[in-house]
Structures are given as structure tokens and as C-alpha cells.
Amino acid sequence: MAKLEGKVAIITGGTSGIGTASAELFATEGAKVVVVGRNQERGQKVVDEIKEKGGEAIFFQADMNNSEDLDALLKTTIDTYGKLDILFNNAGVVISGPLESFKDEDWDFVLKTNLRAPYIMSKKAIPYLRETKGNILNTASMAGLRSHSNGYAYNTSKSGLIMLTQVIARDFAPEGIRCNAICPGITQTPILGTVKENEVAAICSTIPLQRMCDPMEIAKAAVFLVSDDASYITGAALPVDGGVTI
Ligand SMILES: NC(=O)c1ccc[n+]([C@@H]2O[C@H](COP(=O)([O-])OP(=O)(O)OC[C@H]3O[C@@H](n4cnc5c(N)ncnc54)[C@H](OP(=O)(O)O)[C@@H]3O)[C@@H](O)[C@H]2O)c1
């Protein structure tokens, strides 16, 4: 039996990388998926590919930093599929740099997108998740578990997201709502920018498993955490990082 049969899932940042791989796998496992992002063209392509394979999905264009978009996202989800079982807060951005020249507006933008948006989205989704005894999954990072040079805003946002995960997990466990985080290592997605060949080798030499992660390997862990297979797991921050944080 498919692991997410009959479930309705919102995946933010579904238009690229880890979110796209997750949207594909969630749909393969029987979920109806609401693919969320700002880029209409990429989002529609993800949905078309899911439908070609016999899955069910819609695209919803939203900026996670726009509260009105989030209200409309939830309304469309309920109007279309009647309920919400899974909220996957996955959208995120990276800006790094030396402390003394780091722009305050970049700090605000990263913290807003990576931490405030999941907080607002979770708050708005809880009434619907209460009805389904659903769950929340947040994409944190290995950067939330350890420091990196110049990671002032990014590492802080992801560390905060792990704590947000734990507080939500604690407060809503009595109602049967789980909340977990996934902590990817270096994963081959557009967020890495233009990493050069020689840099790839250098990066991989620091990873115990000696290679970068494929987005589908994160998606597989995500399916596990949002499925009933993880029914006794809440408040976890699961590293999927090739051993980088051991
Ligand atoms: N790749 C890695 O090595 C790695 C490692 C650890 C953690 N992560 C985390 O994994 C998550 C997914 O990243 P990725 O690697 O898949 O990168 P990606 O390919 O660049 O995807 C980022 C996604 O976030 C969405 N997004 C960003 N800002 C948004 C906003 N304001 N509103 C709506 N959507 C927004 C983008 O959608 P649009 O462009 O359509 O707006 C895109 O779908 C992020 O939270 C990232 O921090 C990645």
C-alpha cells in the first residue's frame, strides 16, 4: 500500500530541488500535492509531470513572505481537496558573508523566509491539521546543527527552525499533531549556485559518504517522517547528510 494514500500535502518550495523531488515522491506514494512557489512556469511543469505519471497535484503561486498569499494557499487547498494532512515547510534561501559587511536587510530577508514564514504558515495551518491529526515537516539543515564560517543569517535561521519544530511538537503532541525537521547535507540543487568541478571534489572529500546528496534521498526521508511509519516520532531533527554532522 502506498505510504501517503489519501493524504493532502502542501509542499512549499515545490518548484525546485528538494521540494520538487518531494512533490514527485509524495504523489507516487498516493498524496494529493499542492506545489507552492513563486515561479509559475517551474511549478506548472512539476504538476504536469506528476499528472503524466497518474498522480494528483495543483500548483499554487505564493510568496511565503506574503501573509495574504498564505491565507489564499490554505483556502485553495481546502476548496480543492477538502482537508490538509501534511504541511511541508521547505522553501528557503541562502545568503552568507562576513559579519562586518553583512547587510542587515539580507539578515532580515533570510530570517523572514527561513524562520518567520514557517512559523506563520504553521500557525495558520494548525486548525486544519487538528481536524486530520496531521503533521508538519520543516526543512532545516545541517547548518542548523553546527556552525559554518559566514553563516550568520542562514545557520541562525535553520537552528531557530529546529527549535520552532521542537516547541510545536511539544505543544501539539497532546492533540496528536506531530512536527519534525529534516536536516539535509549538501544536496545537488540550484541553491548551490555555480559550484565548480574542482570545488565539488573538495566538498565531497569532507563528507564521510564522499559524495553530495541527491534530492530524492531527502524526499525519501521526508516521506518517512510525514507518514504513519513515523507515528511515534515528533520533535526530531533528522540529519540526512552523508555523515557530515557525526
Ligand atoms: N541544497 C542543499 O544543499 C541544502 C542543504 C540543507 C538545507 N537545504 C534547504 O532545503 C530547502 C530547499 O532548498 P533546495 O536545495 O531545494 O533549493 P532550491 O532548488 O533553490 O529551491 C528553493 C525553493 O524555495 C522556494 N522559495 C524560496 N523563497 C521563497 C519565497 N519567498 N516564497 C515561495 N517560495 C520560495 C523556491 O521557489 P520559487 O523559486 O518558485 O519561488 C524554490 O522552490 C531550503 O530550505 C534549503 O535551505 C538545502
The ligand as an SDF file (V2000), in Angstrom:
LIG
                    3D

 48 52  0  0  0  0  0  0  0  0999 V2000
   20.6360   22.0410   -1.3090 N   0  0  0  0  0  0  0  0  0  0  0  0
   21.2710   21.9740   -0.1620 C   0  0  0  0  0  0  0  0  0  0  0  0
   22.4940   21.6940   -0.1070 O   0  0  0  0  0  0  0  0  0  0  0  0
   20.5170   22.1810    1.1380 C   0  0  0  0  0  0  0  0  0  0  0  0
   21.1150   21.7820    2.3300 C   0  0  0  0  0  0  0  0  0  0  0  0
   20.4360   21.9660    3.5220 C   0  0  0  0  0  0  0  0  0  0  0  0
   19.1810   22.5390    3.5190 C   0  0  0  0  0  0  0  0  0  0  0  0
   18.6220   22.9350    2.3490 N   0  0  0  0  0  0  0  0  0  0  0  0
   17.2860   23.5460    2.4200 C   0  0  0  0  0  0  0  0  0  0  0  0
   16.4020   22.8380    1.5650 O   0  0  0  0  0  0  0  0  0  0  0  0
   15.3120   23.6910    1.1910 C   0  0  0  0  0  0  0  0  0  0  0  0
   15.0930   23.5540   -0.2980 C   0  0  0  0  0  0  0  0  0  0  0  0
   16.2340   24.0550   -0.9550 O   0  0  0  0  0  0  0  0  0  0  0  0
   16.8050   23.4530   -2.3200 P   0  0  0  0  0  0  0  0  0  0  0  0
   18.1610   22.9690   -2.0630 O   0  0  0  0  0  0  0  0  0  0  0  0
   15.8040   22.5670   -2.9490 O   0  0  0  0  0  0  0  0  0  0  0  0
   16.9740   24.8290   -3.1370 O   0  0  0  0  0  0  0  0  0  0  0  0
   16.2870   25.4080   -4.4440 P   0  0  0  0  0  0  0  0  0  0  0  0
   16.3470   24.4050   -5.5180 O   0  0  0  0  0  0  0  0  0  0  0  0
   16.9040   26.7370   -4.6500 O   0  0  0  0  0  0  0  0  0  0  0  0
   14.7660   25.5760   -4.0070 O   0  0  0  0  0  0  0  0  0  0  0  0
   14.3560   26.5850   -3.1310 C   0  0  0  0  0  0  0  0  0  0  0  0
   12.8490   26.6530   -3.1840 C   0  0  0  0  0  0  0  0  0  0  0  0
   12.3830   27.6300   -2.2440 O   0  0  0  0  0  0  0  0  0  0  0  0
   11.4010   28.4100   -2.8840 C   0  0  0  0  0  0  0  0  0  0  0  0
   11.3420   29.7420   -2.2830 N   0  0  0  0  0  0  0  0  0  0  0  0
   12.3790   30.4940   -1.8450 C   0  0  0  0  0  0  0  0  0  0  0  0
   11.9200   31.6710   -1.3750 N   0  0  0  0  0  0  0  0  0  0  0  0
   10.5680   31.6410   -1.4910 C   0  0  0  0  0  0  0  0  0  0  0  0
    9.5280   32.5390   -1.1790 C   0  0  0  0  0  0  0  0  0  0  0  0
    9.7580   33.7540   -0.6310 N   0  0  0  0  0  0  0  0  0  0  0  0
    8.2550   32.1840   -1.4440 N   0  0  0  0  0  0  0  0  0  0  0  0
    7.9910   30.9890   -2.0230 C   0  0  0  0  0  0  0  0  0  0  0  0
    8.9290   30.0780   -2.3250 N   0  0  0  0  0  0  0  0  0  0  0  0
   10.1980   30.4130   -2.0770 C   0  0  0  0  0  0  0  0  0  0  0  0
   11.7850   28.4350   -4.3510 C   0  0  0  0  0  0  0  0  0  0  0  0
   10.6330   28.6440   -5.1270 O   0  0  0  0  0  0  0  0  0  0  0  0
   10.4690   29.7900   -6.2740 P   0  0  0  0  0  0  0  0  0  0  0  0
   11.8100   29.9820   -6.8980 O   0  0  0  0  0  0  0  0  0  0  0  0
    9.4350   29.2250   -7.1920 O   0  0  0  0  0  0  0  0  0  0  0  0
    9.9650   30.9610   -5.5380 O   0  0  0  0  0  0  0  0  0  0  0  0
   12.3210   27.0290   -4.5460 C   0  0  0  0  0  0  0  0  0  0  0  0
   11.2700   26.1560   -4.8910 O   0  0  0  0  0  0  0  0  0  0  0  0
   15.6900   25.0890    1.6670 C   0  0  0  0  0  0  0  0  0  0  0  0
   15.0140   25.3800    2.8700 O   0  0  0  0  0  0  0  0  0  0  0  0
   17.1910   24.9740    1.9250 C   0  0  0  0  0  0  0  0  0  0  0  0
   17.6440   25.9040    2.8960 O   0  0  0  0  0  0  0  0  0  0  0  0
   19.2470   22.7620    1.1610 C   0  0  0  0  0  0  0  0  0  0  0  0
  1  2  1  0
  2  3  2  0
  2  4  1  0
  4  5  1  0
  4 48  2  0
  5  6  2  0
  6  7  1  0
  7  8  2  0
  8  9  1  0
  8 48  1  0
  9 10  1  0
  9 46  1  0
 10 11  1  0
 11 12  1  0
 11 44  1  0
 12 13  1  0
 13 14  1  0
 14 15  2  0
 14 16  1  0
 14 17  1  0
 17 18  1  0
 18 19  2  0
 18 20  1  0
 18 21  1  0
 21 22  1  0
 22 23  1  0
 23 24  1  0
 23 42  1  0
 24 25  1  0
 25 26  1  0
 25 36  1  0
 26 27  1  0
 26 35  1  0
 27 28  2  0
 28 29  1  0
 29 30  1  0
 29 35  2  0
 30 31  1  0
 30 32  2  0
 32 33  1  0
 33 34  2  0
 34 35  1  0
 36 37  1  0
 36 42  1  0
 37 38  1  0
 38 39  2  0
 38 40  1  0
 38 41  1  0
 42 43  1  0
 44 45  1  0
 44 46  1  0
 46 47  1  0
M  CHG  2   8   1  16  -1
M  END
$$$$
